Amino acid sequence: MGLARYAIVGNPGDWHVEHDGKIAHTYATKESAFEAAAAAASLAMREGHEIIITAPGSQGGAQTTTGARG
């Protein structure tokens, strides 16, 4: 199976989930966009795909998967 990558992108009040270069919906909060990405990722994982979900921290910048600055 392939890789399913989900990226939370946007600004306060205008958040999106990018998947395969496409953005389909707008979410009011970053958390609600994450919940949508997690639901989609759960289905992809069930089908055997490797998954990656990324979301910006409150201060932006590159972070590790645990949220610690790298």
C-alpha positions as CSV (number, residue, x, y, z in Angstrom):
1,M,0.0,0.0,0.0
2,G,1.0,3.6,-0.4
3,L,1.5,6.6,1.8
4,A,-1.5,8.8,2.9
5,R,-0.2,12.3,3.9
6,Y,-2.5,14.8,5.6
7,A,-1.4,18.4,6.3
8,I,-3.4,20.9,8.4
9,V,-2.9,24.3,6.8
10,G,-4.4,27.7,7.1
11,N,-5.0,30.6,9.5
12,P,-7.3,31.1,12.5
13,G,-10.9,30.7,11.3
14,D,-9.8,29.3,7.9
15,W,-8.2,25.9,8.4
16,H,-8.0,23.1,5.8
17,V,-6.8,19.5,5.4
18,E,-4.5,19.1,2.4
19,H,-4.5,15.5,1.0
20,D,-2.9,14.5,-2.4
21,G,-2.5,18.2,-3.2
22,K,-6.2,18.9,-2.8
23,I,-8.2,20.9,-0.3
24,A,-11.9,20.1,0.0
25,H,-13.3,21.7,3.2
26,T,-12.9,24.7,5.4
27,Y,-12.8,24.4,9.2
28,A,-13.2,27.1,11.9
29,T,-10.5,25.7,14.1
30,K,-7.3,23.9,13.7
31,E,-8.5,21.2,16.1
32,S,-11.6,20.4,13.9
33,A,-9.4,20.2,10.8
34,F,-7.2,17.7,12.7
35,E,-10.2,15.6,13.8
36,A,-11.3,15.4,10.1
37,A,-7.7,14.4,9.1
38,A,-7.6,11.8,11.8
39,A,-10.9,10.3,10.7
40,A,-9.7,10.1,7.1
41,A,-6.3,8.7,8.2
42,S,-8.0,6.0,10.3
43,L,-9.7,4.7,7.2
44,A,-6.5,4.8,5.1
45,M,-4.7,2.9,7.9
46,R,-7.4,0.3,8.0
47,E,-6.8,-0.2,4.2
48,G,-3.1,-0.8,4.9
49,H,-1.6,2.6,4.0
50,E,1.2,4.3,5.9
51,I,-0.1,7.6,7.3
52,I,1.4,10.9,8.2
53,I,-0.5,13.9,9.7
54,T,1.2,17.2,10.2
55,A,-0.1,20.4,11.8
56,P,1.6,23.7,12.7
57,G,2.3,24.5,16.3
58,S,0.8,27.6,17.9
59,Q,4.1,29.4,17.2
60,G,4.7,27.8,13.8
61,G,8.1,26.5,12.7
62,A,9.4,23.0,12.3
63,Q,8.7,20.7,15.1
64,T,9.2,17.0,15.8
65,T,6.2,14.6,16.0
66,T,6.1,15.1,19.8
67,G,5.9,18.8,19.4
68,A,9.5,19.5,20.7
69,R,11.5,22.0,18.7
70,G,14.1,20.3,16.5
